Amino acid sequence: MQKTLYLATFDVGYTHILRVFYAANEAESQQKKSDLEREINATCKSLEHYPNGFRLVMSTLPGTVEVTEEVQPRTIEV
């Protein structure tokens, strides 16, 4: 199963929290966004998908990943 990279932005007081995760489709991305909103206790200001990936401070995050049932990518906090 192929999953696509998403970036969720949360405005928390005087700072922003960026959370990166992979989702198989729009429904899964919305579910993960809702889970993150509950976890962070803040409303998601933007949710963008990056099927081609992007570079972040000398690190490359792939746009898609192949996922097996045994190995699921973890949410990455940046």
Secondary structure, 3 states (H helix, E strand, C coil): CEEEEEEEEEEECCEEEEEEEEECCHHHHHHHHHHHHHHHCCCEEEEEEECCCEEECCEEECCEEECCCCCCCCCEEC
